[in-house]
Amino acid sequence: MSDQTPNDQTPNDRTPVDQVTIDQEQRDLVREQHTTSIFVEAGAGTGKTSAIVDRVVAMVAAGWLELRELAAITFTEAAAAELRDRIRGALDDAGHGRNMRVTSAEAMQRCAAALHEIDEAALTTLHGFAQRILAEHPLEAGLPPGFEVMDPIRARVEFEQRWSAFIDNVFADATIETALVRGLALGLSPERLHPIAVALHENHDRLPDPPPARPLPELSAAPVLTALDALLAHRRDDCRNDNDKLALRIDGIAWFRDLLAVATDELDLLEVLAGAPTAKAGNVGKGECWDVPVKTVQAAAVAVDDAVSAVGSAQRLAVFETLIGRLITFVREAAADRRAAGALEFHDLLVFARDLLRDDAAVRAALAARFKCIMLDEFQDTDPLQIELAVLLATDDPDAGAKSWTDVEIRPGKLVVVGDPKQSIYRFR
């Protein structure tokens, strides 16, 4: 649709049919091609809502759709309320002869009758639609009848309480004591793990299985000592000028080698490594001050930093792999407990509705038969759950639940998707 047509001035049910826009052909297709699934790409102010309202009225007038068979899904509650009002007004106009495209008595009668069905239509947000599906099939979804959706404050409080209990259990687990000691010494504190837990919690439906436990690697300062000895040897044997900036830089970290050599206790060694100075010298140093190319000495300094980083990174990764499995289990168990208790978070609505449609072929078939047309207004690609839900409802494929949504064939005319590539909040592609 063209950006040259101002909003609320696009052809709608009250517009004479001879008033056209430069994209009239595309608008006519959206309105009239009821047996074709359509993707509408349009910018703000081009009349996207008017176009889908026109399509709904045309489908009702043609007898192709009863309003109770429509699921029109929007991004916000305000948009859903506006869409409902505009469909109601357009049907009222068509039912009382004020739409020049709806002319037969039979078509007007269908539109007038549809006004009584508007409360049966699913004109709602994506989360509202998911909640509606779950409310109709709670037992199949593993939910108690009468489940509730927690407000964000309560959800956050419950997460924090559960997190505190999780941390207490982790620190009481003797089987990972060594990993915890090493992690704390290297800076992996509960405070730094908390935002990771939050991110996993907010995406619990996308988590892989916990990785298998692996033994921690041997903790040894030998690679760092070897690199330090090579650097200090250049300083001792190859430097011609003690005042060279590179020489002074090396002198400034000599203490690190002495401290590392006497750190025999594992915890002491980790603390020394965590406080390691930076040896990297960049372009510091003059060639005439060294018997070897100055870049050779600079590379030796870089090798020290690399050795410190390698030892620390290997330990951090091993500790994190130990803890990430417990974090994944913590998040998954929390989601399972919310499902069993019937106290859901906002995101759970989409996840559990998707799971229901994916895993229960009978429910999927019943809902697919019930909704003849699925409309996604203000489509966004930030969350694949939106398109997964729509595709699962728009297909007749009995094996759809076992496939990726990209491999599922949808029924012609069943799906209408509207999106705006210029609104960055949708990250639309």
Salt bridges, closest charged atoms under 4 A:
ASP3 OD2 - LYS422 NZ 2.34
ASP23 OD1 - ARG27 NE 2.82
ASP28 OD1 - ARG31 NH2 2.81
GLU32 OE2 - ARG31 NE 2.79
GLU66 OE1 - ARG68 NH1 2.40
GLU82 OE2 - ARG86 NH1 3.29
ASP85 OD1 - ARG88 NH1 3.23
ASP92 OD1 - HIS96 ND1 3.30
ASP92 OD2 - ARG98 NH2 2.72
ASP93 OD2 - ARG14 NE 2.51
ASP93 OD1 - ARG98 NE 2.86
GLU106 OE2 - ARG110 NH2 2.85
GLU117 OE2 - ARG68 NH1 3.70
ASP119 OD1 - ARG84 NH1 3.75
GLU120 OE1 - ARG68 NE 3.13
GLU136 OE2 - ARG132 NE 3.90
GLU136 OE1 - ARG370 NH1 2.62
GLU140 OE2 - HIS137 ND1 3.80
GLU148 OE2 - ARG154 NH1 3.15
GLU158 OE2 - ARG154 NE 3.11
GLU160 OE2 - ARG156 NE 2.84
GLU160 OE2 - HIS194 NE2 2.94
ASP173 OD2 - ARG326 NH2 2.97
ASP205 OD1 - HIS347 NE2 2.91
ASP209 OD1 - ARG332 NH1 3.10
ASP229 OD1 - ARG257 NE 2.79
ASP237 OD1 - ARG236 NE 3.19
ASP238 OD2 - HIS234 ND1 2.76
ASP242 OD1 - ARG235 NH1 3.20
ASP251 OD1 - ARG235 NE 2.86
GLU266 OE1 - ARG182 NH2 2.90
ASP291 OD1 - ARG240 NE 2.37
GLU321 OE1 - ARG214 NH2 2.49
ASP337 OD2 - ARG162 NH2 2.63
GLU345 OE1 - HIS201 NE2 2.86
ASP348 OD1 - HIS204 NE2 2.84
ASP348 OD2 - ARG338 NE 2.62
ASP355 OD2 - ARG339 NH2 3.21
ASP355 OD1 - ARG354 NE 2.94
ASP355 OD1 - ARG358 NH2 3.25
ASP359 OD1 - ARG358 NE 2.85
GLU388 OE1 - ARG354 NH1 3.04
ASP396 OD1 - ARG411 NH2 2.61
ASP397 OD2 - LYS403 NZ 2.61
